[in-house]
Amino acid sequence: QVQLVESGGGLVQPGGSLRLSCAASGSIFRLDTMGWYRQAPGKQRELVATITGGGSTNYANSVKDRFTISRDNAKYTAYLQMNSLKPEDTAVYYCNAVGQTVSEIFRSWGQGLQVTVSS
């Protein structure tokens, strides 16, 4: 099994910044795309940003130019730097990772982090 542990959420004022981290652990043979998703109250979970093993990135239009996803392959860790935060960014943020163990392909989710943007 592959576990994802997230950290870095919290309360921030509009215009502020937060950095989320997601560390993968377990019997990882190869770690492919990692990503961040979010779910606001009463809404469906939506993609925020993804990054492939080679470093190619993809962002939701709503966060382009404000959020940056990155990863440290040696540490099996992905990051989401969130700047210029807005109240509409308030949501539970989930990390996702796809890859392969020695025996199977996996897709894992983190436990979720609350991010609240409010004055």
ChimeraX attribute file (.defattr): number of C-alpha atoms within 10 A of each C-alpha:
attribute: neighborCount
match mode: 1-to-1
recipient: residues
	/A:1	11
	/A:2	17
	/A:3	19
	/A:4	21
	/A:5	17
	/A:6	22
	/A:7	16
	/A:8	15
	/A:9	17
	/A:10	14
	/A:11	15
	/A:12	18
	/A:13	14
	/A:14	17
	/A:15	14
	/A:16	14
	/A:17	17
	/A:18	17
	/A:19	16
	/A:20	21
	/A:21	21
	/A:22	26
	/A:23	19
	/A:24	23
	/A:25	14
	/A:26	10
	/A:27	13
	/A:28	19
	/A:29	13
	/A:30	16
	/A:31	20
	/A:32	19
	/A:33	19
	/A:34	29
	/A:35	27
	/A:36	26
	/A:37	19
	/A:38	22
	/A:39	19
	/A:40	16
	/A:41	9
	/A:42	6
	/A:43	9
	/A:44	9
	/A:45	15
	/A:46	14
	/A:47	16
	/A:48	24
	/A:49	23
	/A:50	24
	/A:51	22
	/A:52	17
	/A:53	16
	/A:54	10
	/A:55	16
	/A:56	11
	/A:57	16
	/A:58	16
	/A:59	19
	/A:60	13
	/A:61	9
	/A:62	11
	/A:63	17
	/A:64	12
	/A:65	11
	/A:66	13
	/A:67	20
	/A:68	20
	/A:69	24
	/A:70	20
	/A:71	21
	/A:72	12
	/A:73	14
	/A:74	6
	/A:75	10
	/A:76	18
	/A:77	20
	/A:78	25
	/A:79	23
	/A:80	22
	/A:81	15
	/A:82	20
	/A:83	17
	/A:84	15
	/A:85	22
	/A:86	18
	/A:87	15
	/A:88	12
	/A:89	20
	/A:90	20
	/A:91	20
	/A:92	18
	/A:93	25
	/A:94	25
	/A:95	29
	/A:96	22
	/A:97	28
	/A:98	18
	/A:99	18
	/A:100	17
	/A:101	15
	/A:102	9
	/A:103	9
	/A:104	10
	/A:105	13
	/A:106	16
	/A:107	16
	/A:108	16
	/A:109	21
	/A:110	19
	/A:111	15
	/A:112	21
	/A:113	20
	/A:114	18
	/A:115	22
	/A:116	20
	/A:117	20
	/A:118	16
	/A:119	9
